[in-house]
């Protein structure tokens, strides 16, 4: 019987190949981590400290706005883990630290769960189902279209018109390269623990007739329990918004307009109506340097005859330079001005040096 002989070098080669193959297989199954971090050095140049109007305006500032307040601050930290359970199943878990939303009662900075969902891909041809705590189209799609979340929240997010997250089930369908749509049904509880039986529905339709042009129509309907004057009552909240944006590698310009009606939203049982317009744009000045501008007009309650501050028209102006130091590192000096349209009130004026890092 002939015996096959293997040299020590051959055995080591086979062992090395097995280890490399095993390592590659193991690496493919590891979670993929990503994250981002942005914040500012800010200085409040102008604010009427004696006026109780809008005392907790948080235009990039943690806590109450005060004239001459200046500090280093961060506004958002994300740490995201995504894991491919199977070729058509992905799980994502995201932690966030936000000084305005995730600090402890003793004032210490903390974290919260931002996302926790499973994405079942290709349930239909071009369709997927997402189950869990996830982004809502009202806020997240607007952020993706306009960009520059490190400078400021989108208009609906800034004024609390809609929420950026909800716990529920969504279905998203891509019909073609030009058209897609989706529906999310959630608890209407954001990142909080559900407290009642009421739910929210979010619908979007997106059309891209050409690659540079995006037209997005969003709708939201929800009921929620509120307590006014010690009495429980149910509010009926309806939001419709339209986004149109045209963008190339050298410039982007677009706008968002929303209407919001809350039946039974006032203390007397009347309807509160809010609306807002946001115009966003940037243009490339030279390589790695952009000029960014934004204008918002927001009406907190267009129907009420009350002359309190809450019914005045607010205007926001923002101007910035965006310097891409590296692909994932940006420095953005900017100025933000907010007026409130109320006799005797003083506008807010903030100067900021904003940084943004992603990995």
JOGILIN-V413295 format. One record per helix or strand. SS is the DSSP state (a for helix, b for strand). FROM is the first residue (numbers start at 0). LEN is the number of residues. If there is no record, write none. Layout:
{{SS FROM LEN} {SS FROM LEN}}
This chain:
{{a 7 21} {b 31 15} {b 69 17} {b 88 9} {b 102 1} {b 108 1} {b 111 13} {b 126 9} {a 136 10} {a 154 4} {b 164 10} {b 178 8} {b 199 8} {b 212 16} {b 230 17} {b 250 13} {b 271 15} {b 288 11} {a 308 3} {b 312 14} {b 328 11} {b 347 11}}
